[in-house]
Amino acid sequence: MAGSPGRRLGMWRLAALAASLAAGCALLQVAAHDRASVLVPAAVQASGYAVSDDGAVTYRQGGLEVIVEPMSDAALNRLFPHESSLGEYSINPYTFGNYVDPEVGYVRNRFTVFRVTVRNDEYAKVELDPLRAVLTTDRRGELLTAYGILAGAAPRTFEGYYRARRGPSGNEYYRFNMRMGIVRSNNYGVGKKVFKGERYGGFVVFDPLDEAVRRVRLTLRDFVVKFSAFDVPLETVDLVFGFERRLVDGVQALASAAPPPARTLARLRAPSVVTGNATGDLSRDQGTLDERIGTHLAALNECFAAEYLAGRAAEGAVDVRFAIDAEGAVSGAELLRSQVVSEAVGRCLLDQVRQWTFGATDIPVALLVDDPQADADAYTVSVTVHLEFVDMQAP
């Protein structure tokens, strides 16, 4: 990123031309080995379990339902499309995205993932401990344990897994933090009680299956259905869900196997600065807001990518300030600083930011501003977001 903007723009025009030529050459690669590992419900389930058309298995006991859905890599990539389209640098924490391993000629499986959803209309409260879940395979004696999130939470954790694979560069640390943010938001939470009338769900994750595995059994151990007055479990059950594994092999055109890796990336280069938020209002906490802003980075990157590849924008930092009212609406968006050169990028970024919503504040406005007659306009928080746009393929 050293050098004048004009010099950098000249270099990026050449880079754009090279990218176009590379994309054309990619179409000449006729085929790649296409392979997928898919889990489907076993034909025979225990009494009380039902199989639905979408491939999920549901346990029912009165008004309690526990729904288990095996997640294919394709389904996980659809949930996180931008994070899965960065080739070797994909940041979907559950898959390798669209990165074809040159050693085998296909996209490997990174994990075995189930989405578990609990709907409770029967008991005062129930609790599933995702770290008590185990996956038994048809290989003699093989028992896989569930991944925790933070180091020390379980024998295997996402933090430990990705720390071992993290390089020393700033981009590597960014990718590590993005993956961990997705995991914290989407894995089934430890200690999460589901009260009567509530529904809750998340991912339960295991190691990838060995090539020889054809049948698995997911056991949700010690699912608590009754507690004492002192919140001590009184009654637990083990729920068992059976699945069969299918390996789908074939050959398909490389150009249609997956979207090409994204050339550029939008990211937060520093924590946002939040002012005017009331003490104790977690909905307007910096971490909460940055987590929400992170879900919009793919759209912001689209503002930058086209201009950059056309040679009309440069890598660099952008600072945007805006206000959020008590209902979560954004107003007053303005560009404080921009190193990307292109005015079109700046206009597009502001158009995107003005469409954001953050949800209503957790605390009644009257309490936040100490005014019984206060409305949403009486409580406004100012946020300054520190963005950075980078070329993922630059040395």
Secondary structure, 3 states (H helix, E strand, C coil): CCCCHHHHHHHHHHHHHHHHHHHHHHCCCCCEEEEEEEEEECCCCCCCEEECCCCCEEEEECCEEEEEEEECHHHHHHHCCCCCCCHHHCCCCCCCCCCCECCCCECCCCCEEEEEEEEECCCCEEECCHHHCEEEECCCCCEEECCECCCCCCCCEHHHHHHHCCCCCHHHHHHHHHHHHHHHHHECCCCCEEECCEEEEEEEEECCCCCCCCEEEEEEEEEEEEECCCCCEEEEEEEEEEEEEEEEEEEECHHHHCCCCCCEEEEEEEEEEEECCCCCCHHHCHHHHHHHHHCCHHHHHHHHHHHHHCCCCCCEEEEEEEEECCCCEEEEEEEEEECCCCHHHHHHHHHHHHCCECCCCCCCHHHHCCCCCCCHHHCCEEEEEEEEEEECCCC
